[in-house]
Amino acid sequence: MARKMQYNEDIAWARLQKKTQERSRGKGSPVKLIMLCLGILVVLVLVGVTAYAPFQQSRLLTLPESVTIEPVIGAAQIPIQAEDVVQGLENTGIQVEIAYDAQILGSQEAVLTFSRGREICTRIVELYLFHLEPSLTFAHGEEIELDIRDYVPDETIKAEFVTTPEEGACGIFDLQVLCAGKEYTVQYIVTETVAPKGTGKEVTVEADTVPDASVFVENIVDDTPVTVTYKEEPLFIVAGQHRLTLVLTDAFGNTSEVTATANVVPASDGPRFEGVETVYMQVGSAISYKSGVTATDKQDGTLSFTVEPGDFDNAKEGTYKVLYHTVDSDGNRLTVARTVVVESKTGQKVREKAQVVLNEIIKPGMTRDQQIYAVFRKVWQYVWYSGSSDKSSLENAAYEGFSTWAGDCYTYYAMVKVMLDILEIPNVEVARIGGESRHWWNLVEFEDGKYYHVDATPHRYTNMEHFKMTESVIDAYTKDPKIASYRPNYYVYDHTLPQYEGLDIAQ
């Protein structure tokens, strides 16, 4: 320390001499020189005080005779605690810390530092570190013969298994090993490449809340723990049914996806809308969005609300979604989607005729699947195949079908679509490509959230009901030699069309 202080003084005096020389050449001033000297003296004093302070404050600590220090053997991956080495410090008020190099395997000297207030002392203790392998990984089906040396390579360490690994199962398992008289926990991992399985289900969710993703999945099957997450974080504000994609991930990173349904309902203490039923209107007519619509809350009474028309165009036929938004004084939000159908005069007449049929075949309490089947069955059984139809528009074909109960495949498709649209059951058109003739049928969303093929047209070579068909079913039917010779490309369609994007089509 004295040598360091002398070195600093030499530098300071050298700088001082340089400043003096500069001053003599007119590069300095007496005031600056005096201030420089004072600054150097202050620095030197502070350095000396700081260097001397620890020795002035600390005193040598004498350890009680009750304190014992024993050499220790331990795993390098697990920190050695001073308490593992030192005994007998109870009620002495003495603290102890240990310092060693965890990267050095084998013998080394560790430094123990004891302290009590300003008293301090150090001791040296022998330490021996060995490598402990925390886990071993094997592929499922691989022949495995474990040896204790797979976990503890250092043969100078006495080691043995306390527990034995499970055989035949995949997963992550804990094993206990005894090394130099101390137990350690290691892992035995059997990996798999099989993705977890599960079944999505429908769950009722209060508006403006997001439950844990796991509530939407049941019957999870995997050999390891499985986590469930949303593929895209949902925002459950719009009342009604929402399709979700859940991601299942097992302990080995294998993933799979399942779909589920969130049935969003107004919160028990939140706002509600009345009067937002489906509206049918003719092209060009006006609509009053707020007429007959109210938003209320138990606590606040009548609430104000806003309307978001979106892409609604009363000059263009189509089905539109208009959103109604409200929020109560507690911050509970609710959005309801209202369906507005803009139709031609023919479309209105078709809907009226279709509604008569629906009043006949749809019974209270029917599930969605039962409603779809009732519509399919009515058209399949009662429409006579004449081989021709008015294909100028879907409404014209459906109107002709409901009026004459005769037509071709386009008539069957159109009648089914009109009735499903009235029931607000999602469905899209499917049309054959290639082959010697055209063919139309429906792709319909069932209760499980998947889309299935529904073809109400009677088939000449089979009496089977072409209802709720998967992709593999229509593919097998198309490839059947008898069917192919009669109608090539029977159920071949363009999967890349925009109307199929995002649909979960049953395979």
N, C-alpha and C positions, 0 to 999 in steps of 0.2 A: 504494500500500500504506500509506503514511504517513497519507493522507487517511482510509482505512478504519479504521486504528487510532485516529485522533483521534476519529472518529465514534463508535466503540465506547466510548472513554473518556468522551465527553460524555454518552452514555446512562447509563453506569455512575455518573457523578457525579450525574446527575439523579436516578437511583434512590436514591443514597446521601442526597441532600438531602431526598428525600421521606420516607425512613425516619427521618431526623433530626427532621423536622417531626412525624412520627407519634409519635416518642418523647417529644418535648416536650409532645404532647397526651395522653401516657399510653398510646399504642398500641404501644410497643416496649419493649425492654429493652436495657441496656448490653451484655450478653453476646451477644444476637442481632445487635446492630449491629456488634460487633467481628467476629463470624463472617461476616457479610455482606461486610464490607470485605475480609477475607482471601480470601473466595471470588472476589470481583471481581478482585482482584490476580492470583490464580492464573490465571483465565481470560485476562486480558490478556497475561500472560507467555507462556502456551501459544500464543495466537494469533500473537504476534510471532515466536516461535521457528519455528512451522510456516510462516509466510509467508516467513521469511528462509532456511529450510533449503535449498531447491533452489539458490539462488544460492551458498550456502556449499559445497554438495557438487559442483556441476557446473563444468567448465572448458571453454573454447572448444576445439573440435577443428579441427586444420588438416588438410585433405585432401591426400593425396599427389598429385604431378603425374601419376601413372599413371591417376588416376580421371578418366573422361570422362562427361559427361552429355549425352544427345541427346534432342531432342523425339520424341514417339511418337504414332502414329495407331493407334487400336484400336477394337474393337467394344464398345459400351456394356454388352452383356450378359455379356461375358467380363472378369473382373477383370484390371486391369493390374497386373503385378508390378513391383516396384522394379528387379528385375534386367533388365527390358525397357528401362529408361531409363539405368541406371548400368552402366558397365563399368570393369574395372580394380581391383576390390576384393579380388582373390584374394591370400591370404597377408598381408592388412593387419590382420585382426582387427576390421575395421569392419563394423557392421551398418547396414542401411538400410531404411527404411520409407517408403511413399508414401501420401499422403492427397489425395483428390480427390472430386468429386461425380459419381457414376455416372449421376445423373438429368439432367445437363446435356449436351446434344448440341452438337457444334461445339467451338470453342476454349475453353480455360480454363487457369488456372495451377494446377499440382499442387505440393504441398509435399513435398520429400524431407527426411527427418530421418536424419542420420548419427550413430552413437554408437559409442563404444569405452570401456568402463568408465565413468568420470565425465565423459569428454570428449563434447561434443555440438556439432553445428552443423546448420544448415538451408540448403537451396537451393531455388530456384524453377525449374520446368521447364514448358515449353509442352506441353499435351496436347490432342489432338483426338479426340473420340469420335463415332462414327457408329452408326446403328441397323442391326443385322443381324437379319433375320427368321429365327427358328430353324427354322420349318417352314411349309409350305404344304399345304393339304388340298384334294383334288379328289374328286368322285364318280366311281365306276367308269363308264366309257362316255362321260364328259364330254370334249369336245374341249379339249385342253390345249396352250397355246403358252407356254412359260416364257420369261421375260425376266430377265436378271440383276438388273434393277432391282426385281423382285418381292422379292428378298432384300436388296438394298442400295439403298434409295431415294435416298440422298445421291449426287447425280450428280457431286460434286466428288471422290468416291473412285473411283479406277480399280479396276474389278472385272470378273471373268470366271469362267466355269465351268471347273473343271479336269476334272470328270467330267460325263457327261450322264445324264439320268434314263432308266430303263427304260420302255418303252412297252407298254401293253396289260395289264400285270399289276397285281393289287391287292397292297397291302402297304405297309410302311414302308421307305423306301430312303434311304441316306445319299448326299449329294452333297458334293463338295469345291468350294469357291469360293476364288478368289484375290483378296484385297482389300488394296490398298496394299502389295503385296509379301508378304503373309502369308496362309497357307491356313487356312480355317475349314471346319468340318463343319456342314452344315445338312441338313434332312430334306425329302423329297418323299413325301407320303402320298396314296395312292389308296384311298379307303374303299369298303367293300361292306356290304350289308345281308343277305348270305346267311349263315345259321348254319352252323357247322362240322358235319361228319358223322363218325361213328365207329361201331364195332361193339363191343358189350360181349362179354366172354368169361368163362369160368369159370376161376377161379384158386384153387389150394389155398393156404390160409393156416393157419399154426400158431396154435393158441389163444393168446389174450392178446397178440397182436401186431396192428398196423394198418399194412399196407404203404402206399406212396404210391398215390394213387387212379389214377394213370396206368397201373398194371400191369393194370387191368381193362378197358382199352380198346385196340383195335387198328384198323388201317385208317382212321386219322384223315385227313380230306380238308378242306383249307382253304388259302387263299393266304397266311395269316399264321400265326405261331406260336400254338398252342392249348394252354391249360392245362386240366387235368382235376382236378376237386375232388369230394368227396363231397357229395351234397345234404344228407345228415344224417350226422354223424360216427358211424361204426359202433363197436361194441364186440364184437369177435370172441372171445367166451368160450364161447358155447354151440356145442358140436360139431354139425356137420351143414351143410346148404346154406342159405345166406341170400341173399335177393334184395337187390340194391343199386341205387340210382339215382345215376349219375354226371353231373355237369354239365360240358359242354365250352364253353369261352369263348375266343373269338378275340381278336386285338389290338384290334378295334373294338367289343368288348363284345357281339357277337352270341353267343347261347347256344343250346344244344340239350341234350337229356337222352337218355341211353342207360341200359339196364338191364344188369346183369351178375350173376354168381353167385360168391359166396365159399364155397368148400368148406372149412369150418373143421375141422381135425383136431388131435388132441392134439400138443403140442410134443414134439419128439424127445427132450428131456430133462425133460419134464413128466409130470404124472400121467395115469392112464388108468382108465376104468371098465370093468367086466365085469358082464354079467348085467342090462343095462338094455333088453332087447328088449321089443317090444310085448306088453302084457298084455290079454287078453280076459277079462271077468268078467260074470256075470249080475247083474241088478239086485238090490240088497240084500245081496250077498255081501261079505265083508270082504277087505281087501288088506293085506299086510305089505310096506310100501315097501322095506325094507332086506333082506328075505329073498332070498338068492341074489345080492346085489349087492356088489361089492368095488371099492375104489379103491386103486391101487398106484402106486409110483414106483420107478424103478431105484435111486435113491440112498436113499430113505427106507423102501422096502418098503411095508407096508400103511399106508394113510392113513385117517383118519377123514373122514366126509362128512356133509353135511346134506341134508335133503329139503324141497323147497318144493312142497306139493300144489296151490297155486293155487286154482282154483274147482272142484276135483274133488268130485263128489257121487255116491256109490255108489247112491243111491236114484233117480237120474235117468239115463235112457239118453243116451248121447252119447260123443263122443271127447274125451279130456282130455289135457293135457300136464303132466307132473309133472317138475320140475327137480331134478337132483342136482348139488350143488356140492362141490368139494374144492380144496385148495391144498397144495402141497408146501413143504418147508423153505426153498426158494429163492424162494418167492413166486409160482411159476407157478400160475395159476388155470385151472380147467376146469369147465365146466357142460355136462351132457348132458340133453337133453330126452327123456323116456320117454313113449311113447304108451300110454294106458290107455283101453280101449274098454269101456264099460258097455252091455250089450245084454240084450235079452229072450231067452227060450228060443227063440223063432222066429229071432231074430237070430243066435244061435249055430248053429242048424241051417242057416240061409242061408249063413253063413261056411264051414261045413264043405262044403256042396255047391259053393260058389264055389271053394274051395281045390282041389277035385278037378279042376275045369276049368282052373284056373291051372297045376296040375302038368302038365297036358297041353299047354298052348299056350305057356308061358313057358320059354324055354331059357336056359342059362347064358351070360353075356356079352352078353345083349340090352341095348340102350340104352333109355332111358326112352321115346323116340319109338316104338321097335320094340315095346315092351311095350304101349303105348297102342293101336297099330295091331292087335296080336294080339288084344286084348280086343275092340276094335270089330269086327274081321272075324269073330270067332267068333259074336258076337251077331247081326250083320247077316246072316250067311249061314245060320245054323242055327235061329233062332227064327222060327216060323211066325206070320204076322200074323192073329190071330183077331178083332181088333177090340174085345176087352174084357179087363179085368184087375181084380184086387182092389186098389183104390186106398185102402184103409183105412190102409195104412202102406207105407213103402218096403220094409221087410223082408218083408211079406206078398206084395207084388207080385213081388219078386225071388225069394222062395221058390217061388211059383207058376211063375215063368218057368223056374227051374232044374229044377223037377219035371216040367213038361209041355212045355217048350220051345215055348210058344205064349203069345200075349198081344198087347197093343197098345203104343203109343208109351211109355206109363208103364212097362211091363214092360221095354222095351229100355233106357230110361234107368236104371231101378233096377238091372238086372243089370250094366250097365257101371259104375255108381257103386260097387256093392258090391265088384267085383273091383279097381277102381282104388284104393279105400280100403284094401284088404288089401295092395296093392302100395305103399301110402303115396304115391300120386301125387295131388297136390292137384286137386280138381275140385268144382264146384258145380252145383246144379240151375238149369235155365233153363226157363221156362214161357211159352207164348204168351199175349198179352193181345189181346182183340178177336177178330174173326172169328166163324165159325159153330161152331167146335169147339175143344177144348183140345189142346195138344201139349206134350210134354216132350222135352228133350234135355240134353246135358252141355256144360259149359264147362271145359276141361282145360288145365293148365299143362304146356307142352312143354319140351324141353331148352333152348330159347333164353330161357326165363323168361317168355314171353308166353302168354296164355290164348287158345285157339282153340276154336271150336264143333265138337262131335262129335255127330252124330245117327245112331245105329245103326238107326233105323227105315227100312225100305225105302220108296221113293217111287214112286208109281204112274206118274208121267209122265217119269221119268228113271231110268236105270240107273247114274247117277253115284254114287260113294261120297261121302257127305256127311261127310267126314273132314277135320279140321284146316282149318276154314273161318274166314276173317277176317270182320270186320264188313262190309266192302264186298262180299264174296261172298254173305253171307246177305241183304244188302240188295238186291242185284241179283236174286237168286233170288225174293225176295218180290215185287218189282216186275214180274217177268216176266208178261206178260198172260195166258198160258196157266195159269200157277200161280195168279195172282190170281183168275181166274175159277173155279178149282177149290177153292182154299183161301185166302181173303183173310187178310192179316196173317200169312202163314206163319211167318216168323221175327221177328215183332215182339214185343219183350219190354220190361219196365220196367227201364231202365238205372239207375234211382235206388235200387233195393233195396239194403239194407245188405250183402248177401252179395257184391255186386260192387265195393264200396268198396275202393280201393287195388289192385285187380287191373289188371295191364298187359294189356289185351285187344288183340289184334292187329287193326290197322285195315285 
